[in-house]
Amino acid sequence: LEQSHEAYGALKSRVKVVATELKDRRAECRTLAQHNMELSDSTEQLQTQLTHVESQLDDQNRSGVEKGEEMGELRDKVKTLEEELQEAEKKIQDRGVVGEKALSAYKK
């Protein structure tokens, strides 16, 4: 009987120890679960920011390419206009020479 009481007392104290450990583990699990949720939210926010930054970068790259193409077109246009200007100046100069010849022939 005494041995049963000792075994019962040992089991009772062991149950208390296990219950305390279980209580501590549950608190730790709640803390870890909350920390996990915070990290998940943070990861989600960072992923959203990353997507936004990538989108902006794509837009800027696209815009840069478009501006480069536009600059090329404008350079071609300037080159064409400069050629036309040179031709027009040559025609004016040729007309001036013809006019001077006609004027000098008229004066004679």
C-alpha positions, 0 to 999 in steps of 0.5 A: 500500500505504501509502495502504491502511494509512493508510485501515485505520488511520483506519477502525480508529480510527473503529471504536473511536470508534463502539464507544465511542459505542455503549457510552456510548449503551447505558449511557444507554439502560439508565439511561433505561429504568430511570428510565422504569420508576421513573416508571411505577411512581410513576405507578401508585402515584399513580394508585392513591392518587388512586383511593383519595382519590376513593373516600373523597371520594365516600363522604364526600359520600354520607354528607353527603347521607345525614346531611342527609336524616336531619337533615331527617327529624328536623326534621320529626319534631321539628316534628310532636312539638311540634305534638302537645305543644301539642295535648296541653297545650291539651287539659290546659288545657281539662280544667283549665278544665272541672274548675275550672268543675265545682268552682266549681259544686259549691262554690256 
